Amino acid sequence: MQRIYAFLILSVLCSTGISSGLKAQEPVFVGGAQSVRFKVDKGYFHLLAPCRSLIADSATIPVSAPPAETEPALCWPIRVLTITLQDGKYKGTLYVNAELSVSEHHIRIMPKDPKDADKYAELVPAHTTFMRPPGQKFAIIRKSDAKEPLYRIAFLTMCSGCEPGTHTQDTDSGPQLETEFGLIEQSFKDYASTEKHVKELASPVQVAVNPNNQPTRRDPFAAMNLYSTVNHQLADLCPQPAKACIQSYAAYQDGCKKLDTEDCGKPPACEATCTLSQNDAQKLKASFCVQTDQESAVAVPDWSEVVKRERPGREQAYPFQAGIVEVQMAPNPNTPSMVGCSVKSVYLRASTTRLPGGGISPGTLKLPASKATSSKTTPKSDTPK
């Protein structure tokens, strides 16, 4: 059974030492949820994600529970060691990988490996003391009315596309760590305002444009025109070098709009990501689709007019809503064709309509022949009749 607060982490641990470098936070999708990634260096980051936590007390690591029995929480991937008083001296265990979950009613330290389950801890925010020595890369938390055990926590550094290995703690102890640990401490004191602040940090939408989410000649013909329009608008909202890459897709799609164009040339192969504010996301006149295995969303055009022409008099089962973020499961061989954020999947959902007597009529993929193909005629025979 999966833990109710666990979130999908699309990265692996790194053994490489971390140097001072890029310092910023950015929105990112984690398991479909808008989260915050704190950049430590290029490709390396700490993570903070919205999650869910069991409302009731639990002496052991909670497992899946109905939504009504859970509440919003904030989750940090951490490393933790437990310090206890033994023979008059404080002694600590080895660090283990864990998740720190903070909600209105509980602080939970949940080891990720089942063999470390005995290190699980549940505290109450109002009765928990947070301590961080100035400039240090760790903090200590404990029950306010007890001298032990002490829990020493450090952020778990994640990376994308690197080889698995043992973790090394961050060498950075600068302003960014002050901010990150400050969020943890503030969540103990005032969860509601901290959650609101984190949602504000995560609210921008990171959009990706790459060969896997753009139309090809194997997709419905109208896709070229729709995605071209969105990409022209998106390019105007993005800085370089993302702007140039997105413009190359728009230009390619412009050249493929004509039905009599058999060969549009070589499609772009570049990849770009661009972070949009909520205001810019609304300007785009698109919705956004993100798969649970992706860190960025796809800007999805409005297929409504195309569906009206193809299925007159029918009401879309999944009508277009500008600005919303739609979360889709990652496709696999057993999922329906309309699952996911590919051009084909988006079209199939858009063209699914409601039947007059109830129920829905699934969309079907129709690929119209180009004029150049349809206008060809069979040569007349030279044989006299």
N, C-alpha and C positions, 0 to 999 in steps of 0.2 A: 504494500500500500504506500502511496506517496504522501509525504507530509503536506499538510494543508498550507503551510507557509513557504514551502520550497518553490523557488523560481528557476526557470531555465537559464543556465549560464552557457553562453555560446563561445566559450573560451577554455583554454587549458592553463595550468600553472606554469610558471617559467622559473628556470634556475639562473637566468642571467641577472647580474647585478643591475640595479637601477641607478641611473645618473640623473642629475638635475637637467631638466629639459622643458618640454612644453608643459605648461601649467594652466589648465582650464577645465571647466566642466561642460559637458555637452549632453543633449538628450539622446537617448538610444532606446530601441525597443528590445525588451528581454521577455521572451515567451509571449509576445504580443502586448505586453504592458509598457507604457511609456515610463522610462526610468532615467536615472542620471548616471553618467560615467565621468569620473574624475581622472583626467589624463595625468599620468606620472611622467611618461616619456613617450616617444613615438611608438605606438602599438601596445603600450602598457597602461593599465588603468585600475582604479578602484571602482566598485559598483555600489549603487544604492537603488533599491527597487521597491515599489509598492508590493505588498503581499497580504496574506490573511493570517490571522492568529486565532486560536481557540479562545473563546470567552471564559470558559470554566477553568478552574485550576487543574493542573495535571502533574502528577508525581513522576511521570515518564514522558518521553518525547511524544507529543501529540501526533496522531495520524489523521487521515482524511475524515472530514466531518461535514454535515450539511451546511450550506451558506448561512442559514439562520443561527447556527451555533458558533459562527466565527465573526470577527470584526476586522476592520482595516488595520494594517500594520506597516511598518517600514523595516526592510531587511538589508543587512550588510553582510557580505562574505568576510569572515574574519579568521584569524588564528588566535587561539586562546590557550593559556596554561593556567592551572589551578595552583594556588599557593596556600599551604596549610602550616600550622604551627606544630612542629614535631620536636620533642625533647628540648623545648625552649627556644628553638630556632625555626625561622620560616624557610620552608623548602617548597620548590615548585616542580610540577610535572613537566613533561615535554610538551611543546606546542602541538595542538591538533587543529585541523581545519574544521570550521564550524560556521553557523549562521547566527548572527545577532538579530533577534526579532523584537521590536518595540511596538507596543500598542497602548491603548488608553489604560488597560488593566494589568498588563504583564510585560516584563522583560524576560526574554528566554534566550539562553545560550544552547544551541542545538548542534552537537557534533555531527558531521556528515557521515562518518564511518560508523556502522553499527557496533564495532568493537569498542568504540569510545563512548557508548551510550551512558556509561556510569558517570561521565563528566557533564551530563545535562544539568542545567541549573534554571530555576524559575524564581524570579524576583518581582517585587511590587514597586513600580516607579516611585511612588511617594515615600517609600522606605528604603531607597537605594542611594548609596553615596558614590559619586563619580569623582575620580581624582586623576589628574594628569600632570606629572612633573613638567615644568616649563621647558618647551623645546624638544621634548622627547617624542619618539615615534610610537609610543604605546600609552594606554590608559589603564587604570585599575578601577574596578567596580566591586562593591560588596554590599551586603545588607547593612543598613545604618546602625542597627543595634548589635552587630556582631563583629569581632575582630578578625574572624576567619570564617570560611575560606575567602581568599581574595582571587579575583579573576582578572588576569592581565591580558588585555586584548590589543591586537594590532591588525591593521587592514590587510586583507589578502590581495596581493597584486595579481591581476589577471592579464592575459595577453591574447591576441588573436593570431592564429596560424603558427604558433610556435610549438616546439617539441615539449612533451610533458617532462616535468622534472621536479626537484625539490624546491620549495619556496625559500627565497631570501627576503628578509624584511627590508623595507624601504630605507634608503640612506637619507632621503629628504625629510627634514623636520621643519620646513619653512611654513609660510602663510597658508598654503593649501591644506596641510594637515591640521592647522588651527581651525580652518573652516570646517573640515570634515568631522573632527572630533567635537567641534562646537555643535554640530547638528545632532550628534548622539546625546550630548549632555542636555541640549535644549529639549530633545524629545522626551527625556525623563521628566522634565519640569512642566512642559506644556506641549503635550502630544498634538493637540488639534492645530495649533499655529505652526508647528514644525511640519506636519503633514501638508498643510496648505502651502508652505514655502517650497517644499520638495516638489509638489505638483506644479508649481509655477516654474521651477527649474526644468522640469521634464516636459512642459507643455509645448515647446517648439517641436516641429515635425522634421525629422531627418529623412530626406527623400533620396532614393538611389535611382540612377539611370544606367543601365548596362545591357548587353546583348540578350540577357535572359528575360528581361521584362519589357522589351520593345517589340513591336509587330514585325513580322516577316511576310513574305509572299504566301506563306502557308496559313496565314490568319485571315479572318474576314476582311474583305477589301476596304471597308469603311474605316478600319482601324488606322490605316496610314494617315488619313485626314484628321481623325480625332486626336491621335497621339501627337501629330505634328503641331496642332493648335496648342495643346497643353505644353509641349516642349518649348515652343517659342515664348510662351508666357513664363515658364519656369526659368528659362535662360536669362530673362530680364531681371529675375529676382535673385540670381546667384552670382557670386564673385568668380573671378578666374582662379584656377584653371577649369573649374566645373562648368562655367558658362560656355567656353569654347567646345567642350565635349558634348554638352546638351544641344548646342547649336548644330553640331555635325549630325546628330540624329534627326533634328527637325528638318535640316536641308535634305537629307536622304529620303525622309518620308514625304517631303514636298515633291520630290522627283518620282515617287512611286504612286502618286495620287491618280494619275491618268490610267484609265482602263486599258488603253492600247500600249502601255509600257510593259514590255515583256521582261526587260532587264533594267533594273534600277541602278545597277552598278554595285560595287562592293559596299556592304553595310559597315557602319562604324564598329570598332572593336573596343573603344575606350570605355572606361567606367568612371562615374562621377557621383559624389554625394553632396547634398546641399541642405543646410538647416534653415527652415522657414519659421518665422514667428507666426503666432496665431493670426495676426492681421494679414501677413503675406499669404498664408495658407488659404484664407478666405478669398483673396484676390485671384488666386489661381483658377477658380471655378472648376475645381476637381475634387473628388473624394480621394481617400488614401487607403491602400490595402497593404497589410503587413502579415506575413506568415510567421508562425510561432518559431520558425528556425531562422528568421532573418532579423538583422539589427536595424534595417532601414525600410521605409515604406515605399510603395510605388504610387505615383500620381495617376489616378484612374479618370479617364474622360467620361462625359455624359453620353450614354448610348441611347437615351430616350427617343430622340427623333428617328434614329435608325430602326428601333424596335417598332415605332408607330407605323413606319412604312412597310416593314416586313410582316407585322402581325396587327393589321388595322383593327381597331375596336377592342383590343385587348388591354387589360390593365397589368402593368408590371408587378410581379410578385415581390421584387426587391428594387423599389424605385430609387433613383439617384438622389443623394443628399450631399450637397457641396460641403466640404470641410470636415466631414466625419472620418474617423479612422476605423476601418473594418478589419477585424482580426480573423485570419483564416488559419486552419490547421495546415501543417506541411503536407503536401500531397505524397501519396505512396501508391503502389499498385492496387491497393484495395479501396481507395477513396474514389468517390464519383468525380467525373471530369470537371465539374464546376467548382471543385475545392481548390483553393490556392489563389495566387495573384498573377498568374500568367495571363497574357492577352486572351487566350482561348477560354480560360476559366472565368475571367471577368465578363466576357461576351455571353457565355452560357448562362450566367446568373442574371445578367441584364435582360436577356431575351426570354427568361422564364416568366410566364404570364398566368394570371388567374382565369379559371374557366367560369362561364356565366353561372353554372349550377353548383359551384364550389370546387375546391381542389385546384391544382395547378397543372400547367402544361409546360414540361421542361423545354428549355431552349435547345435548338439543334444547330450544329455548325454547318453553315452553307458557304461554300467558297465559289463565288461566281467566276465564270471564265472571263478572261480579258477579251477586249474587242479584237485584238489581233488574232486570238485563237478562234473566237466565235465567228468571225467574218470569213475565215478560210472556207473555201468550197472544194468539193471533190472535182478534180479535173475531168473534163468531158472525154469520153472515149473516142478514139479516132476510127474505131471500127464502124463501117457503114451499116446502118440498120436495114 
